[in-house]
Amino acid sequence: MAAVTWSRARCWSLLQGFRFPVARVHLSRPTMTASQQDFENAMSQVKLLKEDPGNEVKLKLYALYKQATEGPCTMPKPGMLDFVNKAKWDAWTALGSLPKETARQNYVDLVSSLSPSSEASSQGKSGADEKVQESKGLMVTSEDGITKIMFNRPTKKNAITYEMYQDIILALKNASTDNTVITVFTGSGDYYSSGNDLTNFTRATGGMEEAANKGAVVLREFVDSFIDFPKPLVAVVNGPAVGISVTLLGLFDAVYASDRATFHTPFSHLGQSPEACSSYTFPKMMGPAKATEMLLFGKMLTAREAWAQGLVTEVFPERNFEEEVWTRLKAYAKLPPNAMRISKELIRKHDKGKLHEVNAEECTVLKARWLSEECINAIMSFVSRKAKL
């Protein structure tokens, strides 16, 4: 069979309409196709939304509705000065030949995601005050001198969305100035985090360039917030970690892992390049050869291998992992906080400028990678393989 060459525009059109498996795993509904009643209910829910979801979301809803009811766009392209109708036309045509049933399901899922998230709340707890902030995919708690930032999308393997990136930046900003002593990241459910949610690449209505530009800006700000964080930063890796959830570990002060955790950075498989300063931190921690195995060849490490190579501080048996780690962290949170801040600054300050420089360079390279046909084709191949499972 002759090889097929995909143009950037064609690949983007397909990616825009494809619902990645990362966002489809373990759905609670028994079927993957929304019924007509589900679709009608979703249309009714849209009318009841109390907050304006924004123009980007409204354009997506319009496009999915038209695709679900009429199929692919056959309308003539509006004039350049007809801004509103051109924006609608662009959003609809971006869905390409997406089947009506899939568009209907995507519409229902999008409306469902617009339901109000839990607001920040405070409540008394025996012997301690606990503050809880919960948003879509993230739960932040402050108790016993510890700020805990938990990836909270267990049915999606804790994949990180753009909204979660922004929420984490805010959580770190708040934790840097509050009265807690240390900050801890962990995951809900079986996974620590499966890394970047691939649907991040498909949600920008402006096309590939907009997605790449937005991604590079968000990623740089996100990683900078870890570089500049002044308090002890600890990762409690409760299960498999993938992609950016692994590369960020080079910016943590301690990493505790369950013996069932694994560490995987499949960047080359997706036509991408390292991020979160891992092109600098990983060779320093584990040596160039071992870093190459992970970052270039995508070798997955067990928790014990990650410990041997300096990525993990200590490995605990799964049966008592949570109990031992959190007992230890509560003890650390009783240490003099200013002394730990000053000590961290001494340890990290000589590398801080270099880390910001590396972060900026990595984001620039990644932006170019995301726009490359090699990256798009790699993601398409990944998606195709997953769809067959």
HELIX and SHEET records of a PDB file:
HELIX    1   1 ARG A    8  GLY A   17  1                                  10    
HELIX    2   2 PRO A   21  ALA A   23  5                                   3    
HELIX    3   3 GLN A   36  LYS A   47  1                                  12    
HELIX    4   4 ASN A   55  GLU A   70  1                                  16    
HELIX    5   5 PHE A   83  THR A   93  1                                  11    
HELIX    6   6 LYS A  100  SER A  113  1                                  14    
HELIX    7   7 PRO A  154  LYS A  156  5                                   3    
HELIX    8   8 TYR A  162  THR A  177  1                                  16    
HELIX    9   9 LEU A  198  PHE A  201  5                                   4    
HELIX   10  10 MET A  208  ILE A  227  1                                  20    
HELIX   11  11 ILE A  244  THR A  247  1                                   4    
HELIX   12  12 LEU A  248  LEU A  251  5                                   4    
HELIX   13  13 SER A  268  LEU A  270  5                                   3    
HELIX   14  14 SER A  278  MET A  286  1                                   9    
HELIX   15  15 PRO A  288  LEU A  295  1                                   8    
HELIX   16  16 ALA A  303  ALA A  308  1                                   6    
HELIX   17  17 GLU A  318  ASN A  320  5                                   3    
HELIX   18  18 PHE A  321  TYR A  332  1                                  12    
HELIX   19  19 PRO A  337  TRP A  370  1                                  34    
HELIX   20  20 GLU A  373  ALA A  387  1                                  15    
SHEET    1   A 8 SER A 121  LYS A 125  0                                        
SHEET    2   A 8 ALA A 128  SER A 135 -1                                        
SHEET    3   A 8 LEU A 138  GLU A 143 -1                                        
SHEET    4   A 8 ILE A 146  PHE A 151 -1                                        
SHEET    5   A 8 ILE A 182  GLY A 187  1                                        
SHEET    6   A 8 LEU A 233  VAL A 237  1                                        
SHEET    7   A 8 ALA A 254  SER A 258  1                                        
SHEET    8   A 8 GLU A 314  PHE A 316  1                                        
SHEET    1   B 3 ALA A 241  VAL A 242  0                                        
SHEET    2   B 3 THR A 262  HIS A 264  1                                        
SHEET    3   B 3 LEU A 301  THR A 302 -1                                        
END                                                                             
